[in-house]
Amino acid sequence: MDPEVGLLAQSAGTTLVALMATDAWHHARDGITQLWRRTQPERAETVAAELEAGREDVLAAAAADDQETLDELRLQWQGLVRRLLVARPAVVEELRALLDQLDPDGSAVRQIIQHATASGQARVYQAGRDQHIAER
C-alpha cells in the first residue's frame, strides 16, 4: 500500500471522529456519504448508518472521557477509508479536498493530539515489559 494512502486514511479517520462531536457533524456526514455514493453506491447506505451509530458512540465516549473507545472509532474509520482508497485510487484527491473543506486548518486533528498528550501519563513498552510513567 502506498504510504500516502495510509496517512490520508489515518487523517480521515481522526478528522471524521473529531468532527462527530462538533457542529460540523452534518456537513462531515453528508460529505462522506456522498463520497461513498459516487464511488461505492452499494455500500453508501451502510456507511451512512455506521456514521450515525459512530456519532452516538463518539458523543457517549467524549462525555465519559473514554479515550479507548475514541481510539477504536478512529481506527475503524481509518480502515474503512483505507479500503475505499485501495479499491478506488482515483478518490484520493477527492477525499483530500473534502478533508480540507471539513477541517481547513487541521484543528480537529490537533485537538485529538493535544487531548492525548495532556493526560500526563504514558506507558512505555520495552523488551516485553510494560512500565507506567506519570508526569511529576
N, C-alpha and C positions, 0 to 999 in steps of 0.2 A: 504494500500500500504506500502511496505517495505520502511523505511526512506532512506536506501541506494540507492534504485532505484530513489527516488525523488532527492537526492543530485547528483546522476550521471546524471540525466536528466537536472538538473539545470546547472551543469558544462558543459554538452554537448551543451546546448543552448547558453551559454555565450561564450564558445570557438569557436563554429561554426560561430556566428555572428562576433566575433572579427577577425577571420581568413578571413572572406569575404572581408575585406578591406586590405588584405595583398597579398604579392607574393605567399603565401602558399595556396591561394584560390583553385587553380585547384586540388591540392593534397587532400584538405579537401573535395571538391565536389565529387571527384572520390571515396574517401573512404566511405563517407556517402551513395552515390548512390549504391555502391557495397554491402554495409551492407543491404540496403533495398532489393536489387535484390536477395540476398541469403535468406532473412527472410520473406519478403512480396513482391514477384515479381510482383503481380498485382498492387502494389502501387508505384513501383520504378520509372516509367516514370513521374508520378505526382510529386513525391518528387524531382526528378531531375529538373523539370520545376519550382517548388517552390524555389529550391536553386538558380537558375538563377535569378528569379524575386527578391528574397530576397537580392541577391548581389547588384542588381541595387538600391534597396531601401537603403541598408546599405551605399553604396557609396554616394548617394544623401544626406542621413541623416548626415553622417560624414562631408560632405562638408558644410552643413548648421548648424553644431553643434546642431542637433536635437536629444537630448537625449531621448525624449519621444518616438520617432519612434524606436530608437535603443533598448530601453527597451521593446517595444511591440514585436519587432522581436525576441529578446532573449526569451521572454515568449512564442511566437509562436513555436519556435524550441524546447523549453523545453517541451511543451505539446506534440508535435509530437513524440519526442524521448521517453517521459514517456509512451505514449500509445503503442509505439513499444515494450518497455521493459515489460510492463504489459502483452501484448499479447504473447510475446516471451521471457520469463525469461532467457532462455539459452543464449541470446545475450549480457547479462550484461558484461561478461568477454571480449567478442569480442569488444564491444564498449569501454570499459575501455582501452584496448590495442590500439585501434585506436586513442583515445584521447591522450594517452601517446605518440604515434608516431607523431601526428599532432602538439602537444604543449608540448614537453617533459619537459620543465622547468616551465610550467604554466604561461609564460609571457603574453599570451593573456588574461587570466583571471585577472592577476594583473593589466594590462593596463586599463581594464574596471573599476576596483575598484579605481585605482588612479585617473582616469578621473572623476569619480563620486564624489570623496571626495575633489577634487581640486577646486571645484566651489566656496567654501567659503560661501555657502548659504545652508540653510536647512529648512525644515518645520517640526514642531512638532505638532502631533495630540494628544490632551489630553482632555478627557471627552467631546468630540464633538466640541472642539474649535481648530481652525487652527491658528497657530502662525508662522509668518515668522521670522527666525533668520538669521542675517548676521554676518559674522566674522568681527571683528573690528581690 
